[in-house]
Amino acid sequence: MSEHVDTICVQGGYQPGNGESRTPPIIQATTFKYTSSEQMSRLFDLSESGYFYTRLQNPTNDTVAAKICEMEGGAAAMLTSSGQAANFFALFNICNEGDHIVASSAIYGGTFNLINVTMRKMGVACTFVSPDCTDAELEAAFQPNTKAVFGESIANPALIVLDFAKFADAAHRHGVPLIVDNTFPTPVNCRPIEFGVDIVTHATTKYMDGHGSCVGGAIVDSGNFDWMAHAEKYPGMTTPDDSYHGVVYAKDFGKAAFITKATAQLMRDFGSTPSPVNSWIMGMHLESLGVRIERHCANALAVAETLQADPRISWVNFPGLPGDKYHALAEKYMPNGTCGVISFGVPGGREKVSAFLDHLKMISIATHVADARSCVLYPAGTTHRQLTEQQLEEAGVGIDLVRLSCGIENQDDIIADLKQALDAVFGPVKA
Ligand SMILES: *Cc1c(COP(=O)(O)O)cnc(C)c1O
């Protein structure tokens, strides 16, 4: 296959044989038939691979997972029913009660709750660190029971670019993997595995689907982390699983160990399986991801430049903007572009921010980003409203922050809509 991700978007994951359908078939089935109970038993023991029940694996889902795996340059991948499920599985696959995670504080609000509230209830502790922390601060966050480091390649909604080298070096010094949520740049703009990241997750709900139609997630494992070298830390990977007659994932499944365990145990028990139809639709939408991302990024840059020059706007965050605090990291890790999401400050307090949003005509107010249609959100009033002011600050979400997800419309129309709403709230800019 090609080394170009935009080609893999179109061609990856499915190679039909002679006379087979050009597009992948939708296998809309719960179960798969066998003629021998002996073979069925081997499937249940994981001693033979094959489909038997869609809660664990489905061929349509696997076709799309294989495409995303190729796009990320990974060794194995799986789809989940949401991005939340992907991040939960990626962490819980290697963290037990009594374990600990080090996570960047600048992450998606839903992931922050997952780690800070729900996983704590399950007995998994976490220390949050600023993505801008010093090496010493990062070092101090580790504990003997730390099992994973987590961050987002571009944080939603703070738009902070993760310093992969800093986080990967620290994780590997402590013998734990670095897990990165790569939802915002997508593998079209950034392939974290090339920078030392071990496991990559996605909310495919966002750019990968890109049309506001399918909630979904994905986990891609690089296959690079050596579980056996840290066997005492990861007994679930390196000692026999009695629920499968004693398989040892890290020994029996090579580079597919992490994904096989997550499928065999977590999918089996939690069942966060995507519908084959949803996966198929998202897989179709992946074919245009390369061209869509290019347009999203070009629109975001034009909008960011326009707003930066507008005296009514307090500040603009966009790592693609020269002069942005994270521009140098973006240039290093995602030189072809970042994402289509920008954030900016609207002065005057909650009421002015709300009035500005209410005056937008084409740009819709939606709890969503990374959609073909431009949309806008006020995080401090919605997704992040349960956070304290201090937590808001740590997550990089100020009280005046507006998040704008630039769609793939003509950029002149996006800019015109923003200007008329600013005119309505603050009056026109005096010449
Ligand atoms: C949306 C999002 C998620 C959660 O994905 P869902 O599909 O909504 O569960 C996780 N991480 C990031 C960065 C996101 O933007």
The ligand as a MOL file (V3000), in Angstrom:
LIG
                    3D

  0  0  0     0  0            999 V3000
M  V30 BEGIN CTAB
M  V30 COUNTS 15 15 0 0 0
M  V30 BEGIN ATOM
M  V30 1 C -15.5760 13.7290 21.1840 0
M  V30 2 C -14.3030 13.2880 21.7460 0
M  V30 3 C -14.2090 12.1180 22.5130 0
M  V30 4 C -15.4220 11.2780 22.8550 0
M  V30 5 O -15.9510 10.7020 21.6980 0
M  V30 6 P -17.4950 10.2190 21.6470 0
M  V30 7 O -17.5740 9.5170 20.3390 0
M  V30 8 O -18.3470 11.4310 21.7460 0
M  V30 9 O -17.7030 9.2840 22.7880 0
M  V30 10 C -12.9770 11.7370 22.9760 0
M  V30 11 N -11.8670 12.4620 22.7160 0
M  V30 12 C -11.9200 13.5930 21.9690 0
M  V30 13 C -10.6690 14.3530 21.7120 0
M  V30 14 C -13.1280 14.0580 21.4640 0
M  V30 15 O -13.1560 15.1820 20.7480 0
M  V30 END ATOM
M  V30 BEGIN BOND
M  V30 1 1 1 2
M  V30 2 1 2 3
M  V30 3 2 2 14
M  V30 4 1 3 4
M  V30 5 2 3 10
M  V30 6 1 4 5
M  V30 7 1 5 6
M  V30 8 2 6 7
M  V30 9 1 6 8
M  V30 10 1 6 9
M  V30 11 1 10 11
M  V30 12 2 11 12
M  V30 13 1 12 13
M  V30 14 1 12 14
M  V30 15 1 14 15
M  V30 END BOND
M  V30 END CTAB
M  END
